[in-house]
Amino acid sequence: MKRHWWRWAALALWAVPWGGRATDQPLFIIERSKNANVVHYDARLTANGQWDAKAPVNAYWRLLAGDQSRQDLTWLEKKMAYGYELKPNPAANGYTMNMVAAPDRPITLRLAAAGVRAELLIGGRAAVLEKMYIHSTEKLTGPKVNYIELHGRDLVTNAPCVEKVVPK
C-alpha cells in the first residue's frame, strides 16, 4: 500500500485556522474574597504573533475552590461584573479595554516585543496590571463591593505597586 504523505499534509493545513493557530497569553487575573475561584483574562494571538481580530481577549473562570477546571463566564457575569468592551488602539498596537465594573479605569492592552501586557495607572504611576482583588460581602440584594485592590509593576522601575479603590 502506497503512502500519500501529501494527503496528510493537506489535512493538517486544512485543520489550522487561516492565519495560523491562536495561542493565549496571560494578561491579568481577578481574585475575590468570596472564594478561591479566579477570573483569567488572556490575550489571544495568532501563530504570527498578532492579535486575533475575531477574539483578541479570552476571559474565563479557573475553579480553584472546586475541581480546578476551566469554565466560561456566563452571560450575566459578562454583563454585570467581569465583562469588558474593547476598542482598537493603534498607538499601543493593541486595544483599550473598559471593564463593565470599572468603566472609568481604562486598561491599555499592548503588544510589545516582550509579549502582551495590560497597562493602567496604579497609584498615579503607569504600571503593568497583574491582578485585581475584589473584597465584597453578601447582602440580601446581592454582593456589595467594599474595595478593590489593583496590583501591578511600575513600568519604569519594575517595582511592585498597589492601589486600594473604594467604590462610591
Secondary structure, DSSP 8 states (H G I E B T S, - for coil): ----HHHHHHHHHHHS-TT---EEEEEEEEEESS-S-EEEEEEEE-TTSSB-SS-SEEEEEE-TTTT--EEE--HHHIIIII-EEEEEEGGGTEEEEEETTEEEEEEEEEEETTEEEEEEEETTEEEEEEEEEEEEEEETTEEEEEEEEEEEEETTT--EEEEEE---
